[in-house]
Amino acid sequence: MNSAQALAAWNRKILEAYSRRTVDALRAILPLRLALPRIESFLAENVAKEAEKDAMLLRRVAAALAVGVTPGAEMSQQLLLASREVDRKFLSRVSDFPIGIVIRYEETEPVRMRRIQCLQDAACRILVSWRARSDGRAVIRSAYPRAEFERLIHDLLRLYALETQTLSRSLRLPALLVPLRERLAQALYGVMNDVARSLAMEVTGIVYRPAKSSGRDAVEKMVSPAGEPALGIEEK
């Protein structure tokens, strides 16, 4: 697995944890329990869609750096356009869901572009540092001060939440649930932002944790307080 693939795999695990914790938090909001079974599958598919877009971005950044090109605005625009093909596949996968989705690009793409630019800049910074190291945690520590890295993760997750909120307003729900749509969109962003803050702190804690001795203990300790699987950052 090369550095871009490793970074993409880690990113996917973080997004999947983000989605699971968001769903768990939404279950605690009683009025939204009626709608949750209908959107839970949507949220899972949305994670797969965004992870695929991010992996595409990381591959292209790595390929550009490999030939001495620093990705800029032109690549960001190309990635934005390429993401529409991923959206098309997503819409075909959810076509038989009990909800309908119409992506309003005029609303989603400004937020999507901000996230592309943020992730693209971070990928450049991390992948350049990765050339001289093999340990992903050490690479990130060399590329970012701890507080700056935590802000980066929070910003990426917050932008993901904004895009998901915008997309949730495009859901076509059964008539009885339509009145809940705007409340769902507002609650979804509030919950996702809270989860983003705590998850960013947790991920940062794993990355900047002092190195442990090798062996089973080090691996077993790399789980979240909720007992979820490790987020994919190996301790060296």
Secondary structure as UniProt FT lines:
FT   HELIX           3..26
FT   TURN            27..28
FT   HELIX           30..32
FT   TURN            33..35
FT   HELIX           36..66
FT   TURN            67..68
FT   HELIX           73..93
FT   TURN            94..96
FT   STRAND          100..101
FT   HELIX           105..130
FT   TURN            131..132
FT   HELIX           136..143
FT   HELIX           146..168
FT   TURN            169..170
FT   STRAND          171..172
FT   HELIX           175..180
FT   HELIX           181..207
FT   HELIX           216..220
FT   TURN            225..226
//
